Each structure stands twice: as structure tokens, then as C-alpha cells.
Amino acid sequence: LERHAGLEIGALSFIPVLESPEALERAGEMAGASRRVVALVLGEKLAAARGADLPEPRQARSRLALAAASAGVSAVDAPYPKVGDRQGLVGEAQRAKDMGFGGKAAIHPRQVAPIRRVFS
């Protein structure tokens, strides 16, 4: 891809999105897999999942944040699904920041400004 785009080899960074319990279990391994990995993102499916074989969302966030911090990369929280709920978005972004996340994914352009304010 880099060669095709005329970029220097090694110019692109990787940001794995963790969507499964197995991915969460291997978060530290993924974070340290390459110097090109700059962040880990908690996927929406894993953050919203419930069930006996899945971690509670706060536990999943904590595990991802710790794995990212241990590897020296950024942790990015899952997107907030309720596009029209600005107050809920800001609250969830603040909780993520308090847990050590360096950012939050967005699913709609209206979410970018509130997220930037929380993480700035």
C-alpha cells in the first residue's frame, strides 16, 4: 500500500480495533507487535457486548487501557452509539479519559467537537 501510494516504506501507522474477547486477551501482544502500532481502539461490539463469555464493559476498557499503557501506545475508547445524546457522549468521554484513554472514536461528525473538548 505504501509503495502503491508513493509513500516511504514504514510511513503508515497501525491502529488495531479490538472487537472480540480473544483480541482483548491479546491486547498487549498486539500493542507491542510493531513499532508502527500507535494506538489500540476498543471496538464498539466488545464495548457493548454482554454475556457470560464477555467481560463487563468497564473491565474491557480497563484491560485495554492497561495493555496500551504497558506498550507505550495510546488507548482509544469505543464510539458512543447515541449520536443525538451530547450529554451522554461527554460523560462517557470524561469517564474514558479518567480511565487513561487518550481519545474516543466517533461515529458521526457532530461527535468530534465534544470529544476534542474533553481530551484537549
C-alpha positions as CSV (number, residue, x, y, z in Angstrom):
1,L,0.0,0.0,0.0
2,E,2.8,2.4,0.9
3,R,4.7,1.6,-2.3
4,H,1.5,2.0,-4.4
5,A,0.7,5.4,-2.8
6,G,4.2,6.6,-3.3
7,L,5.0,6.7,0.4
8,E,8.2,5.8,2.1
9,I,8.1,2.2,3.4
10,G,7.2,2.4,7.1
11,A,5.4,5.7,6.8
12,L,1.9,4.3,7.8
13,S,1.0,3.5,11.4
14,F,-1.3,0.8,12.6
15,I,-4.3,1.1,15.0
16,P,-5.8,-2.2,15.8
17,V,-9.5,-2.3,16.7
18,L,-10.3,-4.9,19.3
19,E,-13.7,-6.4,18.7
20,S,-13.6,-9.8,20.5
21,P,-12.7,-11.3,23.8
22,E,-9.7,-13.1,22.2
23,A,-8.5,-9.7,20.9
24,L,-8.8,-8.2,24.3
25,E,-6.9,-11.1,25.8
26,R,-4.1,-10.5,23.3
27,A,-4.2,-6.6,23.5
28,G,-0.7,-6.4,25.0
29,E,0.7,-8.6,22.3
30,M,-1.0,-6.6,19.5
31,A,0.2,-3.3,21.1
32,G,3.8,-4.5,21.1
33,A,3.7,-6.3,17.7
34,S,5.3,-3.5,15.8
35,R,6.8,-0.1,16.3
36,R,4.2,1.1,13.8
37,V,1.3,0.3,16.3
38,V,0.5,3.7,17.8
39,A,-2.9,3.0,19.5
40,L,-5.4,0.4,20.4
41,V,-9.1,1.0,19.9
42,L,-11.8,-0.6,21.9
43,G,-14.3,-1.8,19.3
44,E,-18.0,-1.0,19.7
45,K,-19.0,-4.6,19.6
46,L,-16.8,-5.5,22.5
47,A,-17.7,-2.4,24.5
48,A,-21.4,-3.0,24.1
49,A,-21.3,-6.8,24.5
50,R,-22.9,-8.7,27.3
51,G,-22.8,-12.4,28.1
52,A,-21.1,-15.0,30.2
53,D,-18.1,-15.3,27.9
54,L,-17.5,-11.5,27.6
55,P,-16.0,-9.0,30.0
56,E,-18.1,-6.3,31.6
57,P,-17.6,-3.1,29.5
58,R,-15.7,-1.2,32.3
59,Q,-13.5,-4.2,32.7
60,A,-12.8,-4.4,29.0
61,R,-11.9,-0.7,29.0
62,S,-9.6,-1.1,31.9
63,R,-7.8,-4.0,30.3
64,L,-7.3,-2.2,27.1
65,A,-6.1,0.9,28.7
66,L,-3.5,-1.1,30.8
67,A,-2.3,-3.0,27.8
68,A,-1.9,0.2,25.8
69,A,-0.1,2.0,28.6
70,S,2.2,-1.0,29.1
71,A,3.2,-0.9,25.5
72,G,3.6,2.9,25.4
73,V,0.8,3.4,22.9
74,S,-2.4,5.4,23.1
75,A,-5.8,3.8,24.1
76,V,-8.9,5.0,22.2
77,D,-12.3,4.3,23.6
78,A,-15.2,2.8,21.6
79,P,-17.6,5.2,19.9
80,Y,-20.7,6.4,21.7
81,P,-23.7,5.0,19.7
82,K,-26.3,7.6,20.5
83,V,-25.5,10.4,18.1
84,G,-28.0,12.9,19.4
85,D,-27.1,12.5,23.1
86,R,-24.4,15.1,23.6
87,Q,-24.5,15.0,27.4
88,G,-24.2,11.2,27.4
89,L,-21.3,11.4,24.9
90,V,-19.4,14.0,27.1
91,G,-20.0,11.9,30.2
92,E,-18.7,8.7,28.6
93,A,-15.7,10.6,27.1
94,Q,-14.8,12.0,30.5
95,R,-15.1,8.6,32.1
96,A,-12.8,7.2,29.4
97,K,-10.3,10.0,30.0
98,D,-10.3,9.3,33.7
99,M,-9.5,5.7,33.0
100,G,-6.4,6.6,31.0
101,F,-7.7,6.7,27.4
102,G,-6.2,9.3,25.2
103,G,-9.2,9.6,22.9
104,K,-12.6,8.4,21.8
105,A,-13.7,7.1,18.4
106,A,-16.6,8.9,16.8
107,I,-19.4,7.6,14.5
108,H,-20.7,11.0,13.4
109,P,-19.1,14.3,12.7
110,R,-21.2,16.0,15.4
111,Q,-19.4,14.0,18.0
112,V,-15.9,15.2,17.1
113,A,-16.1,18.7,18.8
114,P,-17.3,17.4,22.2
115,I,-14.8,14.6,22.2
116,R,-12.0,17.1,21.3
117,R,-13.0,19.4,24.2
118,V,-12.9,16.5,26.7
119,F,-9.5,15.2,25.6
120,S,-7.8,18.6,25.0
